């Protein structure tokens, strides 16, 4: 009597695993949505900072600190996205370097660096003289940056944003409307005139929003 | 105190692997980090617009505010979730998956993620479920499943965490395709060609025909040459009883390839190889406690042995004094294959005792580590003495007629066993 067929018990594993090759059933390595979105977020953050900072010499007092803060926050946002959900292997006997690294990772995850980037970039833009179309474009880029960060964080594909497209388009329309209103010449140079313009633009935006069928 | 007990019966844990049907899971809802960032953009734009009297910043806030205005409160408080593991047992490095059935989520998108326990590495969610693998053998907790529901605007997130069942991860068997076969086999039908004549298929020789023999076995060329009827004879096919003894008293070496890892991986390979050739395989685990499984055949026996490996933790206890293995675990004429680093003197005495009782033994030495210590002369001398002691132990076993081969855990087991697999191993009494 000879063994004619059938696999040996436990034969699923076969030979020891080749470290360079994923085991059977493992997902094939590919560029994940997280990596793509993180790269997009990095590029958009760099573009926003550069757009808001140029010209550096043309800004008021505090332009350089705001620039440094914006760059720092953007870099840490990217570091946070790169860290993802990675958990360093825990050990009983950890040295100081490992413990410090673990603590820094916790700090990196605890602080909302993306929000800091947004505030710093807007402050950087506000330190420059008024240029409504320039600020409008910056707003669009910041919005794209926030969406890229969200996609990278949730490891989702851009298709998940499809339901938001009508609202997003309407929002961009309001942004154009607001910037256009801001481009209109002011009635005077007083503080009250400035506030009046702000409220007028806000009212135009609200009116536009109320008219939207959303 | 020494406890001697038969290993636990299989199937008791496998039934617990797949939890029951769908169960309600409460969700805790909170604004998503995306919503918080949009709110930050809107508030920062409005604050700068008012303080700096720059109307264009109010325009920057407009899209974010409009997106936030789509916030809805219609969201499920709980969902029905059922989880199933695709396998109740797995092998180191092999992927299994958790299949999740979720209902009551409405139009919300669902993300599933494993919060891994120790030595568990999750993969990416796909249509088959959430895959994961275990980096090391053992009875392992998989971790917890984190369920995240997001509304279509991705402004709010509902989260829930449910614990996952445990899974048995078997040691990855090493490669072994050849087998050591004894020259004297018990008279039970099996697959190994024995020295005695019988009804097998392997040609053994020719002999004179006697009345009553089957005519179809007449060897006509030999009959023509010799002038009388000659008959083909065949070797009997016998089964072999093999007992694998795993020494779990020591666990030294680099993590991932300690002596205990090699013992279990080698034992798994040997058990698999012999069961594949329909032999009867038994198992003895020699550790703090002694547990054994009587020889049997089949796939079920393989899983029974693997479960027994995981059930008993390894370790060394000075109080235990096992020097004789129970007769019930050792069928007469069995080949005993021992996987051990030979660091426990009591085991060495046990092996000597087995040899004196007439059993045929083959030891696979898995010791690949040396004691670490200082670099001074005394430490080097101590290491040298230790090495000489180890050599003396192996020499004394060889002197008793027990072959000792060394296995590094990386090469195939066929290589160290080659001198004994090329021909039948003579069983001496």
HADDOCK unambig.tbl for C-alpha pairs under 7 A between the chains (distance, minus, plus):
assign (segid A and resid 1 and name CA) (segid B and resid 190 and name CA) 6.93 0.50 0.50
assign (segid A and resid 1 and name CA) (segid B and resid 191 and name CA) 5.79 0.50 0.50
assign (segid A and resid 2 and name CA) (segid B and resid 191 and name CA) 5.96 0.50 0.50
assign (segid A and resid 3 and name CA) (segid B and resid 277 and name CA) 6.52 0.50 0.50
assign (segid A and resid 8 and name CA) (segid B and resid 272 and name CA) 6.27 0.50 0.50
assign (segid A and resid 8 and name CA) (segid B and resid 276 and name CA) 4.93 0.50 0.50
assign (segid A and resid 9 and name CA) (segid B and resid 272 and name CA) 5.89 0.50 0.50
assign (segid A and resid 9 and name CA) (segid B and resid 299 and name CA) 5.02 0.50 0.50
assign (segid A and resid 9 and name CA) (segid B and resid 302 and name CA) 6.32 0.50 0.50
assign (segid A and resid 10 and name CA) (segid B and resid 272 and name CA) 6.99 0.50 0.50
assign (segid A and resid 13 and name CA) (segid B and resid 91 and name CA) 6.48 0.50 0.50
assign (segid A and resid 13 and name CA) (segid B and resid 94 and name CA) 6.86 0.50 0.50
assign (segid A and resid 13 and name CA) (segid B and resid 172 and name CA) 6.53 0.50 0.50
assign (segid A and resid 15 and name CA) (segid B and resid 174 and name CA) 6.30 0.50 0.50
assign (segid A and resid 15 and name CA) (segid B and resid 175 and name CA) 5.39 0.50 0.50
assign (segid A and resid 16 and name CA) (segid B and resid 172 and name CA) 6.82 0.50 0.50
assign (segid A and resid 16 and name CA) (segid B and resid 174 and name CA) 6.23 0.50 0.50
assign (segid A and resid 23 and name CA) (segid B and resid 93 and name CA) 6.67 0.50 0.50
assign (segid A and resid 23 and name CA) (segid B and resid 94 and name CA) 6.24 0.50 0.50
assign (segid A and resid 24 and name CA) (segid B and resid 94 and name CA) 6.90 0.50 0.50
assign (segid A and resid 25 and name CA) (segid B and resid 95 and name CA) 6.02 0.50 0.50
assign (segid A and resid 26 and name CA) (segid B and resid 95 and name CA) 6.36 0.50 0.50
assign (segid A and resid 115 and name CA) (segid B and resid 37 and name CA) 5.67 0.50 0.50
assign (segid A and resid 115 and name CA) (segid B and resid 40 and name CA) 6.30 0.50 0.50
assign (segid A and resid 118 and name CA) (segid B and resid 41 and name CA) 6.41 0.50 0.50
assign (segid A and resid 119 and name CA) (segid B and resid 44 and name CA) 6.25 0.50 0.50
assign (segid A and resid 132 and name CA) (segid B and resid 56 and name CA) 5.22 0.50 0.50
assign (segid A and resid 135 and name CA) (segid B and resid 56 and name CA) 6.51 0.50 0.50
assign (segid A and resid 136 and name CA) (segid B and resid 56 and name CA) 6.82 0.50 0.50
assign (segid A and resid 136 and name CA) (segid B and resid 60 and name CA) 6.15 0.50 0.50
assign (segid A and resid 139 and name CA) (segid B and resid 60 and name CA) 4.89 0.50 0.50
assign (segid A and resid 150 and name CA) (segid B and resid 34 and name CA) 5.81 0.50 0.50
assign (segid A and resid 163 and name CA) (segid B and resid 152 and name CA) 6.47 0.50 0.50
assign (segid A and resid 163 and name CA) (segid B and resid 153 and name CA) 6.92 0.50 0.50
assign (segid A and resid 164 and name CA) (segid B and resid 153 and name CA) 6.11 0.50 0.50
assign (segid A and resid 167 and name CA) (segid B and resid 67 and name CA) 6.37 0.50 0.50
assign (segid A and resid 168 and name CA) (segid B and resid 63 and name CA) 6.52 0.50 0.50
assign (segid A and resid 168 and name CA) (segid B and resid 67 and name CA) 6.94 0.50 0.50
assign (segid A and resid 171 and name CA) (segid B and resid 62 and name CA) 6.08 0.50 0.50
assign (segid A and resid 171 and name CA) (segid B and resid 63 and name CA) 3.78 0.50 0.50
assign (segid A and resid 171 and name CA) (segid B and resid 66 and name CA) 5.99 0.50 0.50
assign (segid A and resid 172 and name CA) (segid B and resid 63 and name CA) 5.86 0.50 0.50
assign (segid A and resid 174 and name CA) (segid B and resid 59 and name CA) 6.87 0.50 0.50
assign (segid A and resid 174 and name CA) (segid B and resid 62 and name CA) 6.25 0.50 0.50
assign (segid A and resid 174 and name CA) (segid B and resid 63 and name CA) 6.94 0.50 0.50
assign (segid A and resid 175 and name CA) (segid B and resid 59 and name CA) 4.59 0.50 0.50
assign (segid A and resid 175 and name CA) (segid B and resid 60 and name CA) 5.96 0.50 0.50
assign (segid A and resid 175 and name CA) (segid B and resid 62 and name CA) 5.92 0.50 0.50
assign (segid A and resid 175 and name CA) (segid B and resid 63 and name CA) 6.60 0.50 0.50
assign (segid A and resid 178 and name CA) (segid B and resid 56 and name CA) 6.24 0.50 0.50
assign (segid A and resid 178 and name CA) (segid B and resid 59 and name CA) 4.54 0.50 0.50
assign (segid A and resid 179 and name CA) (segid B and resid 56 and name CA) 5.07 0.50 0.50
assign (segid A and resid 179 and name CA) (segid B and resid 59 and name CA) 5.91 0.50 0.50
assign (segid A and resid 182 and name CA) (segid B and resid 55 and name CA) 5.40 0.50 0.50
assign (segid A and resid 182 and name CA) (segid B and resid 56 and name CA) 5.57 0.50 0.50
assign (segid A and resid 194 and name CA) (segid B and resid 53 and name CA) 5.05 0.50 0.50
assign (segid A and resid 195 and name CA) (segid B and resid 50 and name CA) 6.61 0.50 0.50
assign (segid A and resid 195 and name CA) (segid B and resid 53 and name CA) 5.48 0.50 0.50
assign (segid A and resid 197 and name CA) (segid B and resid 55 and name CA) 6.23 0.50 0.50
assign (segid A and resid 198 and name CA) (segid B and resid 49 and name CA) 6.58 0.50 0.50
assign (segid A and resid 198 and name CA) (segid B and resid 50 and name CA) 6.72 0.50 0.50
assign (segid A and resid 198 and name CA) (segid B and resid 53 and name CA) 6.27 0.50 0.50
assign (segid A and resid 198 and name CA) (segid B and resid 54 and name CA) 6.48 0.50 0.50
assign (segid A and resid 198 and name CA) (segid B and resid 55 and name CA) 4.30 0.50 0.50
assign (segid A and resid 201 and name CA) (segid B and resid 55 and name CA) 6.15 0.50 0.50
assign (segid A and resid 202 and name CA) (segid B and resid 58 and name CA) 6.24 0.50 0.50
assign (segid A and resid 205 and name CA) (segid B and resid 62 and name CA) 6.88 0.50 0.50
